[in-house]
Structures are given as structure tokens and as C-alpha cells.
Amino acid sequence: MTSGQPGSTSEVSTHLTPDQRNSFIAALLGWMMDAFDYFIVVFVYADIAKDFHISLAEVAFLTTATLIMRPVGAIIFGLWADRKGRRIPLLVDVSFYSVIGFLCAFAPNFTVLLILRLLYGIGMGGEWGLGAALAMEKIPAKRRGLFSGILQQGYSLGYLVASLASLVVINWAGLSWRWLFALSIFPALISLWIRSRVKESEVWEETQKRMKMTQSSFRDIAFNPAILRRFGYLILLMTAFNWMSHGTQDIYPTFLKATEHGGAGVSGATASWIAVLYTIGATIGGITFGALSSKYGRRYTIVFCAVLGLPIVPLFAYSHTVGLLCLGSFLMQVVVQGAWGVIPAHLSEMSPDTIRGFYPGVTYQLGNCLAAFNLPIQQSLAASHSYQFALAATIVPVFVAVIVLSLIGKEARGIEFGGRLGTEQGNPSPVRS
């Protein structure tokens, strides 16, 4: 590809332009706010259960409901983005989930809150795929690994902000859980404002021109047998990844505070500070290993992180002192989110240009959907056995699955966007690193 084509990595393009920077910041903030609003429920679902007089297991289904609807959002907004461009669907999506998240603060009963969380899942499902596609299409190929790691840590930063917000609003100010949802509207609006300044993807525009010249269609690419096989493989990979992420995060704040079933029994404030610490570890891991994946390969970096995670499980799940809980959770999130830092670049590179709005987001969110029952399963195992057993029994097999799936897969590290349509003739086969 010459320096004049989209995605060039010539000297001129090694520094981000204002448009590239705005696109990346908007994607980072959008994903951060999605994660913030999702994890609010994780920190306050005991308070929600108390307010609505229902069990913890019933409230835990709120997270499942959100995850189940995310593929719907990925499909709706992904198809729209591949046909009409990335920019407008993203603006509509951010506006939609911002309003829905705000309305959760005023839910009069659990049924209404559940419906709102279902709707929120649609918005959350659209955000990651489109935001990552637009950002990765604009970022120079040689810097994709680093910015992939930073982008994915919007999820960890959202968790961090949720941790701090819970600490301030619930523990210090003594306010209701509803305030957390109400306050989320402000950073969401900031994300919307930045995204309104982002230009359309040049890669998408170039791809549309090539499709017209060759008379290709979305269906031709999407239903190509090789693309379909890769689609199925990536769904399995993302299922394992989402089990790995949710398995180490969703129930952990409850485990820290629980005084029965083997819970650590620390105070709510201490649990929040531990969450802050391990989220910092997640951010460090994601950025570090995302950048390293450009040198050592996407798959081998993922495998390295997953292998490191196995001996950390006993420290993470069976510690009782605050010091060891901090160390175990910090190290666990370094490796879990270290592997995740590779994913925005990896999925974008494995996706044909023609369907990049649809392909990464839908594979990611279908994997999320299949992993949606993680929290209820862990909560049930904790009640019947212990929190330690629930954590270890769900995490160890998932690490093994991530290792195996990554080793048997392929990658397309550093591939240039914008010069191919995604058919087997026009799309270079991803190569093993």
C-alpha cells in the first residue's frame, strides 16, 4: 500500500492527526462509559435486592439481561455502519444508551429496571464494535497494538470509575444506588460531544468505492465459507475471553464483602479500594501486552497471559488477608486484561473491510451472550459450596480454553486496511506468527 492510501504507516502518518486522536478518544470514552454503567450493577446489586425485596440471584440476572441483548445491538448498529458509515450510527448509539442508563435511576420496580437493562444491552452491544472499527481503521497499522491495548482498557477504566463512584456515593455520601445511574449521564454526554467532531472512516469510504467498481455485496463477503468458518471460531474465542473476564470480575466485589460461604469479609470501603487497585493492574496489563502483541504476535501474547494466569488462581481465590487479596486480584487483572488488550486489533485485523462494522462487534457480543450466565452460575456455586470454589472452578477451565483456542487459530497482525474487499481473492489469508 502506498503512503497515500488509508491506513498507511509511512512517516507522515506515524503521528496521530486531530481526527485520529478524536476518533480514538471517543471510542475509549464510549467503551469506558459502557463499562461504568454495566459495572454499577455489580457494585450495588445487594442494595437493589434490598430495595426491591428480591434475592441476590434474581438481581444478578440484570447483568445477564444486559449481556444477552448486546449481540442484538451489535447486529443492528453493525449492519447500519457497514452500509451507511460509522459516524451516524455511533452518534445515535451513544445518545440511546446515555438516556437509557439515566432512566435506570428512576425505575419504580425491578421489572422496569430489568427492561431498561435489556434496552441498555442493545446500546452497549453497538458501542464496542463500531467504536473499535472506526478507531482501528484510523490508527496507523504499526501502532495498532498499543492503541488496541489502551482502547480495551476503557472497560477497566469504566470499572475503576464505577468503583470510585460507588465508594464516594454509597460509602462516603450515604446516597442511594440510584444516584450512580443518574450521574452517569454527564460523562456520556462528553463522549457524545467528542464523537460529533470525528470524520467518517476513510477505509469505509474507500471500501464502498471498490464494492461499486467490482459489484460486490455484503452478502457475497459475509457468506463466504472461509469467512463463516472464521466467524464461528471467533465466537468461540470470544466466549472463552468473556468467561475469563466476567469470571474474575463480576462476583469478586461480593466475595470480598461476604461474611459467609467463604467470603473474605472485608468492609465495603476496603472492597472498593481493592477494586481500584486491581483495576489499575488491569490497565497496566492491557496497555503493556497490547503493545507487545505488535512485536510478538497477537496469539502468542494472549497465550502467554493465560498461562501466567493459572498459577495466580489460588492466590486470587483463596486468600483471606487484605494484602494477599490485593496482590492476587492485581496480578489476575494484569494477565486477564493483558490478553484482552490484544482483542480490538486482533478482531479488526481478522475482519474483512466490507463487514468490519458488523464482524468484530457481533463475534465479540455473541461470545458475551454465551458467557452471560457466568454471574448466576458463580453465585449458585458460592451458595452451594463456597466463593473460593466458585471462582476457581470457573476460571481454570476458561484459561485452558483461551490457550487452546488461541494456539489453533490464526492472525493477521499489521495487515493494512482499505485495499481489500474480504473475499478469499482480495483478502490475504491471516498468517500464523
Disulfide bonds with the S-S distance in Angstrom:
none
